[in-house]
């Protein structure tokens, strides 16, 4: 059975920061193909996207694509640009409700520990300190309510980033190709289990 994988999200889906190979969706699709699964990828991610942009600009196209696997990584731009957590959770809930109609398994990844990013040293700590956890709590709650498959990048990043001097690209914010490779490795066990059922 072929896998119709649809990715939604922001610049990390697009692959901003990587000199080659795209973001984590392209790399995840490659890993699934490497284990013998025929995978087609529709990547709807947009650089700079916030949760509202996913809801208004990506979800309808995702539903129309008739996916058999969906990933969603969103929230970093909401965090930096001051989206209230309540609004973020409401929009994520709407997205989950719409995507559930496809019958495809939904994999949602939470926010990495942005305090570990080099850019964190250049911006006021108030932009991220104590703000990442409420966004991740909102993601976890919506995932629980709607049966989404939650991948905990936040906890993994606390281990990954200090061990990976090249996790970030030169901008100190977006992952590098190496960072996206680690992200795809993290997603692979969940995605492979879901599409192999």
C-alpha positions as a Markdown table, in Angstrom:
| # | Residue | x | y | z |
|---|---|---|---|---|
| 1 | Unk | 0.0 | 0.0 | 0.0 |
| 2 | Unk | 1.4 | 3.4 | -1.0 |
| 3 | Unk | 1.7 | 6.1 | 1.6 |
| 4 | Unk | 0.3 | 9.5 | 0.8 |
| 5 | Unk | 2.2 | 11.7 | 3.2 |
| 6 | Unk | 1.1 | 15.3 | 3.7 |
| 7 | Unk | 3.3 | 17.7 | 5.8 |
| 8 | Unk | 1.9 | 20.9 | 7.3 |
| 9 | Unk | 3.9 | 23.5 | 9.1 |
| 10 | Unk | 6.4 | 26.3 | 9.0 |
| 11 | Unk | 10.0 | 26.8 | 7.7 |
| 12 | Unk | 11.1 | 23.6 | 9.4 |
| 13 | Unk | 8.9 | 21.7 | 6.9 |
| 14 | Unk | 10.3 | 23.8 | 4.1 |
| 15 | Unk | 13.9 | 23.1 | 5.2 |
| 16 | Unk | 15.1 | 26.7 | 5.7 |
| 17 | Unk | 18.6 | 26.5 | 7.1 |
| 18 | Unk | 19.6 | 23.3 | 5.2 |
| 19 | Unk | 22.0 | 23.7 | 2.3 |
| 20 | Unk | 20.6 | 20.4 | 0.9 |
| 21 | Unk | 17.8 | 17.9 | 1.3 |
| 22 | Unk | 14.9 | 20.0 | 2.5 |
| 23 | Unk | 13.3 | 19.9 | 5.9 |
| 24 | Unk | 12.3 | 17.0 | 8.1 |
| 25 | Unk | 9.4 | 15.8 | 5.8 |
| 26 | Unk | 11.6 | 15.1 | 2.8 |
| 27 | Unk | 14.0 | 13.3 | 5.1 |
| 28 | Unk | 11.3 | 11.3 | 6.8 |
| 29 | Unk | 9.8 | 10.3 | 3.5 |
| 30 | Unk | 13.3 | 9.1 | 2.4 |
| 31 | Unk | 13.6 | 7.0 | 5.5 |
| 32 | Unk | 10.2 | 5.4 | 4.9 |
| 33 | Unk | 11.2 | 4.6 | 1.3 |
| 34 | Unk | 14.4 | 3.1 | 2.6 |
| 35 | Unk | 12.4 | 0.6 | 4.6 |
| 36 | Unk | 10.5 | -0.4 | 1.5 |
| 37 | Unk | 7.4 | 1.8 | 1.7 |
| 38 | Unk | 6.2 | 3.6 | -1.5 |
| 39 | Unk | 5.8 | 7.2 | -0.3 |
| 40 | Unk | 4.5 | 10.2 | -2.0 |
| 41 | Unk | 5.0 | 13.5 | -0.3 |
| 42 | Unk | 2.9 | 16.7 | -0.5 |
| 43 | Unk | 4.7 | 19.3 | 1.5 |
| 44 | Unk | 2.4 | 22.3 | 2.3 |
| 45 | Unk | 4.8 | 23.9 | 4.8 |
| 46 | Unk | 5.4 | 27.7 | 4.5 |
| 47 | Unk | 8.2 | 29.7 | 5.9 |
| 48 | Unk | 7.0 | 32.1 | 8.6 |
| 49 | Unk | 3.7 | 30.3 | 9.0 |
| 50 | Unk | 1.9 | 30.6 | 12.3 |
| 51 | Unk | -1.0 | 28.3 | 13.5 |
| 52 | Unk | -3.6 | 30.5 | 11.9 |
| 53 | Unk | -1.8 | 30.3 | 8.5 |
| 54 | Unk | -1.9 | 26.5 | 8.8 |
| 55 | Unk | -5.6 | 26.6 | 9.5 |
| 56 | Unk | -6.5 | 29.1 | 6.8 |
| 57 | Unk | -4.0 | 28.1 | 4.1 |
| 58 | Unk | -2.9 | 24.5 | 4.5 |
| 59 | Unk | -5.6 | 22.4 | 6.0 |
| 60 | Unk | -8.1 | 22.5 | 3.2 |
| 61 | Unk | -5.4 | 21.5 | 0.7 |
| 62 | Unk | -4.3 | 18.7 | 3.1 |
| 63 | Unk | -7.8 | 17.3 | 3.3 |
| 64 | Unk | -8.2 | 17.5 | -0.5 |
| 65 | Unk | -4.9 | 15.5 | -0.9 |
| 66 | Unk | -6.5 | 12.5 | 0.7 |
| 67 | Unk | -3.6 | 11.7 | 3.0 |
| 68 | Unk | -2.8 | 8.4 | 4.6 |
| 69 | Unk | -0.2 | 10.1 | 7.0 |
| 70 | Unk | -0.1 | 13.7 | 8.2 |
| 71 | Unk | 2.6 | 15.5 | 10.1 |
| 72 | Unk | 2.3 | 18.9 | 11.7 |
| 73 | Unk | 5.1 | 21.0 | 13.2 |
| 74 | Unk | 4.0 | 24.5 | 14.2 |
| 75 | Unk | 4.3 | 27.0 | 17.0 |
| 76 | Unk | 7.8 | 28.5 | 16.9 |
| 77 | Unk | 6.6 | 31.6 | 15.0 |
| 78 | Unk | 3.6 | 31.9 | 17.3 |
| 79 | Unk | 5.9 | 31.9 | 20.3 |
| 80 | Unk | 8.3 | 34.6 | 18.9 |
| 81 | Unk | 5.4 | 36.8 | 17.6 |
| 82 | Unk | 3.3 | 36.7 | 20.7 |
| 83 | Unk | 0.3 | 34.6 | 19.7 |
| 84 | Unk | -1.7 | 34.0 | 22.9 |
| 85 | Unk | -1.4 | 30.4 | 24.0 |
| 86 | Unk | -5.3 | 30.1 | 24.2 |
| 87 | Unk | -5.6 | 31.3 | 20.6 |
| 88 | Unk | -2.9 | 28.8 | 19.5 |
| 89 | Unk | -4.7 | 25.9 | 21.3 |
| 90 | Unk | -8.1 | 26.9 | 19.8 |
| 91 | Unk | -6.7 | 26.9 | 16.2 |
| 92 | Unk | -4.8 | 23.7 | 16.8 |
| 93 | Unk | -8.1 | 22.1 | 18.0 |
| 94 | Unk | -9.8 | 23.3 | 14.8 |
| 95 | Unk | -7.0 | 21.9 | 12.7 |
| 96 | Unk | -7.2 | 18.5 | 14.4 |
| 97 | Unk | -11.0 | 18.4 | 14.0 |
| 98 | Unk | -10.7 | 19.0 | 10.2 |
| 99 | Unk | -7.8 | 16.6 | 9.7 |
| 100 | Unk | -9.5 | 13.8 | 11.6 |
| 101 | Unk | -12.1 | 13.8 | 8.8 |
| 102 | Unk | -9.4 | 12.3 | 6.5 |
| 103 | Unk | -9.1 | 9.2 | 8.6 |
| 104 | Unk | -5.3 | 9.5 | 8.3 |
| 105 | Unk | -3.1 | 9.2 | 11.4 |
| 106 | Unk | -1.9 | 12.7 | 12.6 |
| 107 | Unk | 1.6 | 13.1 | 14.0 |
| 108 | Unk | 2.2 | 16.4 | 15.8 |
| 109 | Unk | 5.6 | 17.5 | 17.0 |
| 110 | Unk | 6.1 | 20.0 | 19.8 |
| 111 | Unk | 8.5 | 22.9 | 20.1 |
| 112 | Unk | 12.2 | 22.3 | 20.6 |
| 113 | Unk | 13.9 | 23.9 | 23.6 |
| 114 | Unk | 14.6 | 27.2 | 21.9 |
| 115 | Unk | 16.6 | 28.4 | 24.9 |
| 116 | Unk | 19.4 | 26.1 | 23.5 |
| 117 | Unk | 19.4 | 27.8 | 20.1 |
| 118 | Unk | 22.3 | 30.2 | 19.5 |
| 119 | Unk | 19.8 | 33.0 | 18.7 |
| 120 | Unk | 18.5 | 32.8 | 22.2 |
| 121 | Unk | 21.7 | 34.6 | 23.4 |
| 122 | Unk | 20.8 | 37.6 | 21.1 |
| 123 | Unk | 17.2 | 38.2 | 22.1 |
| 124 | Unk | 15.5 | 39.1 | 25.4 |
| 125 | Unk | 15.0 | 36.0 | 27.5 |
| 126 | Unk | 11.4 | 37.0 | 28.1 |
| 127 | Unk | 10.6 | 36.0 | 24.5 |
| 128 | Unk | 11.0 | 32.4 | 25.3 |
| 129 | Unk | 11.7 | 31.7 | 29.0 |
| 130 | Unk | 8.6 | 30.1 | 30.6 |
| 131 | Unk | 6.7 | 30.4 | 27.3 |
| 132 | Unk | 7.8 | 27.2 | 25.5 |
| 133 | Unk | 6.2 | 24.9 | 28.1 |
| 134 | Unk | 2.6 | 26.4 | 27.8 |
| 135 | Unk | 2.7 | 26.0 | 24.0 |
| 136 | Unk | 3.9 | 22.4 | 24.4 |
| 137 | Unk | 1.2 | 21.8 | 27.0 |
| 138 | Unk | -1.4 | 23.0 | 24.6 |
| 139 | Unk | -0.1 | 20.7 | 21.9 |
| 140 | Unk | -0.1 | 17.8 | 24.3 |
| 141 | Unk | -3.7 | 18.5 | 25.3 |
| 142 | Unk | -5.0 | 18.8 | 21.8 |
| 143 | Unk | -3.1 | 15.6 | 20.8 |
| 144 | Unk | -4.7 | 13.8 | 23.8 |
| 145 | Unk | -8.2 | 15.0 | 23.0 |
| 146 | Unk | -8.1 | 14.1 | 19.3 |
| 147 | Unk | -5.9 | 11.0 | 19.3 |
| 148 | Unk | -3.0 | 12.7 | 17.6 |
| 149 | Unk | 0.4 | 11.0 | 17.8 |
| 150 | Unk | 2.6 | 13.3 | 19.9 |
| 151 | Unk | 6.3 | 13.4 | 19.3 |
| 152 | Unk | 8.3 | 15.1 | 22.0 |
| 153 | Unk | 10.9 | 17.1 | 20.3 |
| 154 | Unk | 11.3 | 19.4 | 23.3 |
| 155 | Unk | 12.6 | 16.6 | 25.6 |
| 156 | Unk | 14.7 | 15.1 | 22.8 |
| 157 | Unk | 16.2 | 18.4 | 21.9 |
| 158 | Unk | 17.6 | 18.8 | 25.4 |
| 159 | Unk | 19.7 | 15.8 | 24.6 |
| 160 | Unk | 20.2 | 16.3 | 20.9 |
| 161 | Unk | 21.3 | 19.9 | 20.7 |
| 162 | Unk | 24.2 | 19.8 | 23.3 |
| 163 | Unk | 25.6 | 16.7 | 21.6 |
| 164 | Unk | 25.3 | 18.1 | 18.1 |
| 165 | Unk | 27.5 | 21.2 | 17.5 |
| 166 | Unk | 26.0 | 21.4 | 14.0 |
| 167 | Unk | 22.3 | 21.0 | 14.9 |
| 168 | Unk | 21.7 | 24.7 | 13.9 |
| 169 | Unk | 22.3 | 26.4 | 10.6 |
| 170 | Unk | 24.4 | 29.6 | 10.4 |
| 171 | Unk | 21.4 | 31.7 | 11.3 |
| 172 | Unk | 21.5 | 30.2 | 14.8 |
| 173 | Unk | 17.7 | 29.6 | 14.7 |
| 174 | Unk | 16.8 | 27.1 | 12.0 |
| 175 | Unk | 18.1 | 23.6 | 12.0 |
| 176 | Unk | 20.9 | 22.7 | 9.6 |
| 177 | Unk | 20.8 | 19.6 | 7.4 |
| 178 | Unk | 22.2 | 17.7 | 10.3 |
| 179 | Unk | 19.5 | 19.0 | 12.6 |
| 180 | Unk | 16.8 | 18.0 | 10.2 |
| 181 | Unk | 18.3 | 14.6 | 9.9 |
| 182 | Unk | 18.0 | 14.1 | 13.7 |
| 183 | Unk | 14.4 | 15.5 | 13.6 |
| 184 | Unk | 13.5 | 12.9 | 10.9 |
| 185 | Unk | 15.2 | 10.1 | 13.0 |
| 186 | Unk | 13.0 | 11.1 | 15.9 |
| 187 | Unk | 9.8 | 11.0 | 13.9 |
| 188 | Unk | 10.6 | 7.8 | 12.0 |
| 189 | Unk | 9.6 | 5.1 | 14.6 |
| 190 | Unk | 6.1 | 6.7 | 15.1 |
| 191 | Unk | 5.5 | 7.3 | 11.4 |
| 192 | Unk | 6.7 | 3.8 | 10.4 |
| 193 | Unk | 4.5 | 2.1 | 12.9 |
| 194 | Unk | 1.5 | 4.1 | 11.8 |
| 195 | Unk | 1.9 | 3.5 | 8.0 |
| 196 | Unk | 2.8 | -0.2 | 8.5 |
| 197 | Unk | -0.5 | -1.1 | 10.1 |
